[in-house]
């Protein structure tokens, strides 16, 4: 698997993997696999190897911001583990090959030539392509919104990706709306708890004063 995704002089990307997890995350994964092979050839045995942001940028053109976003995606999919160690501290990576292989095998088992298999909905002569569950998960990881992506997906799947009486136009916008509602609900719940605590405290004080 690894020799298909990496090379010491260039990066080879699985286009279906890039389509699912994003180009930047796929580029970073390919680069990390290349680095892992280098360290293995030089005696690494525990799977952990270090790489710097500067070196990654030189090899991939990904700047620090894009690297951090890509790392979040790869960690969220359990493709890699990351930790800092040493003095001065360096960032170390470990690739979970079994998880990557499982993901790739699932991709290869799917038929990517299916046309309009309830995945595309025509809206005003434009096509809405409903997302895959993994796409929703990755988007939520990128936004760090704590949205229960499976609940979001199941909700709109059950409604045939309708928003009210209209067909959905942008599922990412729907995620952001869901995110805002969750934030508002959590804020309201927190304020209500504080108010309840305050009222209980007042009741206790009144009882004490009335004795």
C-alpha positions in Angstrom: 0.0 0.0 0.0 2.6 2.5 1.0 4.7 2.3 -2.2 1.5 3.3 -4.1 1.0 6.4 -2.0 4.6 7.8 -1.7 7.9 8.3 -3.3 11.1 10.0 -2.3 11.0 12.4 -5.2 7.3 12.9 -5.9 3.9 12.3 -4.4 1.4 9.8 -5.9 -2.2 10.4 -4.8 -5.1 8.1 -4.9 -7.7 10.3 -6.5 -10.6 8.7 -4.7 -8.9 9.1 -1.4 -8.2 12.8 -2.2 -11.9 13.2 -3.2 -13.1 11.8 0.1 -10.7 13.4 2.6 -9.6 16.5 0.6 -6.5 17.1 -1.5 -4.5 18.8 1.2 -5.0 15.9 3.7 -4.2 13.4 1.0 -1.0 15.3 0.1 0.1 15.4 3.7 -0.6 11.7 4.2 1.5 10.8 1.1 4.3 13.0 2.4 4.2 11.5 5.9 4.3 8.0 4.4 7.4 8.9 2.4 9.0 10.2 5.6 8.0 7.0 7.4 9.7 4.9 4.8 12.8 7.0 5.1 13.0 6.5 8.8 12.2 2.8 8.5 15.2 2.4 6.2 17.3 4.1 8.8 16.4 1.8 11.6 13.1 3.1 13.1 11.2 0.3 14.8 8.4 1.8 16.9 6.6 3.6 14.1 7.1 7.1 15.4 9.1 9.6 13.3 9.4 13.4 13.4 8.8 16.0 10.7 8.8 19.8 10.9 6.3 22.3 9.5 9.1 23.9 7.4 10.1 20.5 5.9 6.5 19.6 5.1 6.0 23.0 3.5 9.1 22.6 1.4 8.0 19.2 0.2 4.3 19.8 -0.3 3.8 23.6 -0.5 1.3 23.3 2.3 1.7 26.3 4.7 1.3 26.0 8.5 -2.4 26.8 8.4 -3.2 24.1 5.8 -1.0 21.6 7.6 -2.9 22.0 10.8 -6.2 21.6 9.1 -4.9 18.5 7.2 -3.6 17.0 10.5 -7.0 17.5 12.1 -8.6 15.6 9.3 -6.1 12.7 9.4 -6.3 12.5 13.2 -10.1 12.6 13.1 -10.1 9.6 10.7 -7.6 7.8 12.9 -5.1 7.7 10.0 -2.3 9.2 12.2 -1.3 9.7 15.8 0.6 12.9 16.7 2.6 13.8 19.8 5.4 16.2 20.8 8.5 14.9 22.6 12.1 15.7 23.2 14.0 18.8 24.2 13.5 21.0 22.3 10.1 19.4 21.6 9.5 18.0 18.1 6.3 16.9 16.5 6.2 13.1 16.0 3.8 11.2 13.7 2.7 7.6 13.6 0.7 6.2 10.6 -2.1 3.8 11.4 -1.6 1.6 8.4 -4.5 -0.8 9.2 -7.0 2.1 9.3 -5.7 3.6 6.1 -5.9 0.2 4.4 -9.4 -0.4 5.7 -10.5 3.0 4.3 -8.9 2.4 0.9 -10.5 -1.1 0.7 -13.9 0.4 1.4 -13.3 2.9 -1.4 -12.2 0.3 -3.9 -15.3 -1.8 -3.2 -17.6 1.0 -4.2 -18.8 1.7 -7.8 -17.8 5.3 -8.6 -19.5 5.2 -12.0 -23.0 5.1 -10.6 -25.1 7.9 -12.3 -27.8 9.6 -10.4 -28.3 6.7 -8.0 -30.4 8.9 -5.7 -27.2 10.9 -5.0 -27.9 13.8 -7.3 -31.0 16.0 -7.2 -31.8 18.6 -9.9 -32.4 22.0 -8.5 -33.1 24.9 -11.0 -31.1 23.1 -13.6 -28.2 22.7 -11.2 -27.3 19.4 -9.4 -27.2 19.0 -5.7 -25.0 16.0 -4.8 -25.8 14.7 -1.4 -22.7 14.2 0.7 -21.3 10.9 1.9 -21.2 10.4 5.7 -17.4 10.6 5.7 -17.6 14.0 3.9 -19.9 15.3 6.7 -17.6 13.9 9.3 -14.5 15.5 7.8 -16.3 18.9 7.4 -17.3 18.8 11.1 -13.7 17.9 12.1 -12.4 20.8 10.1 -14.8 23.2 11.8 -14.3 21.7 15.3 -18.0 22.2 15.9 -18.8 19.1 18.0 -21.8 18.5 15.8 -23.0 14.8 15.9 -22.4 14.3 12.2 -24.3 11.0 12.1 -27.4 12.6 13.6 -27.2 15.4 11.0 -26.8 12.9 8.2 -29.6 10.6 9.3 -31.9 13.5 9.9 -31.6 14.9 6.3 -31.4 11.4 4.8 -34.8 10.7 6.3 -36.1 13.9 4.7 -34.6 13.1 1.3 -32.3 16.1 1.8 -35.2 18.5 1.9 -35.2 21.8 3.8 -38.9 22.4 4.6 -40.6 22.0 1.2 -37.5 22.8 -0.8 -34.6 20.6 -2.0 -31.4 21.3 -0.2 -28.9 23.5 -2.1 -25.8 23.4 0.1 -25.2 20.7 2.7 -22.3 22.6 4.2 -24.5 25.6 4.9 -26.9 23.2 6.5 -24.2 21.9 8.8 -23.3 25.5 9.8 -27.0 26.2 10.5 -27.2 23.0 12.6 -24.0 24.1 14.4 -25.5 27.5 15.2 -28.7 25.9 16.6 -26.7 23.6 18.8 -24.6 26.5 20.1 -27.7 28.5 20.9 -29.4 25.5 22.5 -26.3 24.8 24.7 -26.0 28.5 25.6 -29.7 28.6 26.6 -29.4 25.4 28.6 -26.4 26.8 30.4 -28.1 30.1 31.2 -31.2 28.2 32.4 -29.1 26.1 34.8 -27.5 29.2 36.2 -30.9 30.8 36.7 -32.2 27.7 38.4 -29.2 27.6 40.7 -29.8 31.3 41.5 -33.5 30.8 42.2 -32.7 27.8 44.5 -30.2 29.8 46.4 -32.8 32.6 46.9 -35.3 30.1 48.1 -32.8 28.7 50.6 -32.0 32.2 51.9 -35.6 33.1 52.2 -36.3 29.9 54.2 -33.4 30.7 56.6 -34.6 34.3 57.1 -38.1 33.2 57.8 -37.1 30.8 60.5 
